[in-house]
Amino acid sequence: MLVDCDDPLTIHKFCSMLPAFVFQVHPVIRVEDAVRGELEVIAWRDSLKGK
């Protein structure tokens, strides 16, 4: 099943409603947002090397 929803709580409620099933939830974000987030994490990680 593929579900599109803007509210993570709604997805959590749906998964809790059907405990006999196993769900995998994967957030889908724009590539631009993913790259920006990864660059922030890389910069943070690289800042730890000097400490």
C-alpha positions as CSV (number, residue, x, y, z in Angstrom):
1,M,0.0,0.0,0.0
2,L,1.3,3.5,-0.8
3,V,-0.1,6.3,1.3
4,D,0.5,10.1,1.0
5,C,0.0,12.2,4.1
6,D,1.4,15.5,5.5
7,D,0.8,14.6,9.1
8,P,3.0,11.9,10.7
9,L,0.6,11.5,13.6
10,T,-2.1,10.3,11.2
11,I,0.2,7.7,9.8
12,H,1.1,6.6,13.3
13,K,-2.6,6.3,14.2
14,F,-3.3,4.2,11.1
15,C,-0.4,1.8,11.8
16,S,-1.5,1.5,15.4
17,M,-5.1,0.7,14.3
18,L,-3.9,-2.4,12.5
19,P,-1.4,-4.1,14.8
20,A,-1.6,-7.5,12.9
21,F,0.2,-5.9,10.0
22,V,3.9,-4.8,9.7
23,F,4.3,-1.3,8.3
24,Q,7.4,0.4,7.0
25,V,7.2,4.2,6.8
26,H,9.6,6.1,4.7
27,P,9.5,9.9,4.5
28,V,9.8,11.3,1.0
29,I,11.5,14.7,0.7
30,R,12.7,16.8,-2.2
31,V,16.2,16.0,-3.4
32,E,17.2,19.7,-2.8
33,D,16.1,19.4,0.8
34,A,17.9,16.1,1.3
35,V,21.2,17.5,-0.2
36,R,21.0,20.6,2.0
37,G,20.4,18.5,5.1
38,E,23.3,16.2,4.2
39,L,25.6,19.1,3.7
40,E,24.7,20.5,7.1
41,V,25.5,17.1,8.7
42,I,28.8,16.8,6.9
43,A,29.8,20.3,8.0
44,W,28.9,19.4,11.6
45,R,30.8,16.1,11.4
46,D,33.9,17.8,10.0
47,S,33.8,20.4,12.8
48,L,34.2,17.6,15.3
49,K,37.5,16.4,13.8
50,G,39.4,19.4,15.2
51,K,38.2,18.9,18.8
